[in-house]
Amino acid sequence: MTAAFAYDALQYPALIFPQMHPSRLAAIGRLHGLASASPIQCRLLEVGCGDGLQLLSLALAYPQAQFVGVDMSQTAIARGEAMRQQLGLTNLQLHAADVCQWECGATPFDYIVAHGFFSWVPASVQDTLLALCQRMLTANGIAYISYNALPGCHLRRMMWDMLQQHTSSINEPLQKIAQAREFLAWLQASVTTKTPYADVVRHEAQDLLEKTESAVFYHDDLAELNLPYSITDFAARAHTHGLGFLAEAEYHDSSGASLPDHTAASLAQLAAGDVIRREQYLDYLKGRRFRQTLLCRQEVAIVRPAQADAVLQMQATGHLYEDAAFADTDIGKAHPGLRRFCASGGAALTTPNTLVASALTAIGNAFPCALSVDTLLQQHLATTQGGGNLHENQHENLQEIRGTLCKALLIAFEYGLLTLHIDAPAFANSPSEYPCLNPLSRVQLENGQDMLTSLRPSMVRLDSQLGLELVKLLNGKRDRIALLQALVERMQAFPVVGADGKESIQTSAWWQDHLAGQLESGLQLACKMALLDA
């Protein structure tokens, strides 16, 4: 079975990839001197878009922008087109076509993105994609291309070779998956020697068995093609098509923030000022196996290092919090003014500066909503200087204060503590009187899905019947009283497991009493999941 038809035979799960959102790509571009387009009025093309879920979320968020998607899977495009029509979106076009033969028109794009595409197509198709980027990107346009990376992918490639050999005679997708999983289980249990090879095989087999969804496993790890590239080779390929390396979409992957000081110093010495050389040696240190590389036109003057002052015109968002226990550590006791902030992903940053600490606290409290960096500055000035919108000629130290905040937030961005945006998508930061679920999530519910697309965007799974029934009721026409009444009526149909483990149907009065204190917290949670329209 060819890759072209494989995606029709077995549906690839529709997912959202926040790292290729144009609000984030624009911010990275502007940090490096590009006049990147705001997503509000941009043109964006996605190659290998599947059913276009990412594009559907973007088209809803930015009605004045134009979005185009192309994919070879006719069934995937048909699903996306059905949702597009349900949502009434006129700023999105979806095409079922081979990108090598597809006519994309003459109007250039501000962004061209291709996720999970490059490593799974022949070299000739890769060249078509790179040539398309060179030909169709605007002067300050950005291309996002993800691919399996070396040296880390040597390990997964070893497993791919084994799986290819073991399943070579099987064409039917589900049978191929079953046979591959049986082989991995046998391999994991049977490699019993105490060698580095055995350790690697066991780890890789376990990772594939435990963490990989069947459809992803089939299309990624059992694919006919799986071509990993080093950043050196990828950048060279891009260079031949007139494209230059800008950055990584996951910006903190290139920061080296977790490296010891002596390693960071020796890395800089090895790189000798060459950004690709630095990225390559950093990959050797990390064993990176996947990259999400941003490219731009070769003739564009890229500013390095990133310009901290550009942060002032951006927005910041981060799932971060202050580490309250830090004050009791040896470092905290030795430096009473020092405060430590942590992100959900493990990144951490300490600061003695009250402005920076205040800004990080505000960003964490507002999550998942994005806060304007300039607004954070003005609020600080209003509090500490006794004025409102202050200007440079009113305070000699304003420039220094502004520089401190921008540099700190850029460092936090480089560490992975927060993300920076240009015109981030808007959604409710608190439940309104008549809460309303976003239209895309509503369509997904109507189609029987329990994985919803938030407005951040991200994927949200509703894992409780109560949560599912609540969001179904959020049509913007019910206040709290009407919501509670309707929720009680719905939940009466579902049995409740008692303390004795037995199921029973409860009365309306029981549900009224049970839900009265939970409704508001449920609505707040829907907001935290970015499911509600502003």
Helices and strands as residue ranges (DSSP letters): H 3-9, G 18-20, H 22-31, G 39-41, E 43-47, H 53-61, E 66-71, H 74-87, E 92-96, E 109-114, G 118-120, H 123-136, E 137-148, H 153-166, H 173-190, H 196-211, H 214-216, I 217-221, H 231-240, E 243-248, G 251-254, H 261-271, H 275-286, E 290-297, G 308-313, E 315-317, E 320-322, G 324-328, H 330-334, E 339-343, E 348-351, H 354-366, E 371-372, H 373-384, H 398-415, E 419-421, H 439-446, E 451-453, E 459-461, H 465-472, H 480-491, E 496-497, E 503-504, H 508-516, H 519-528
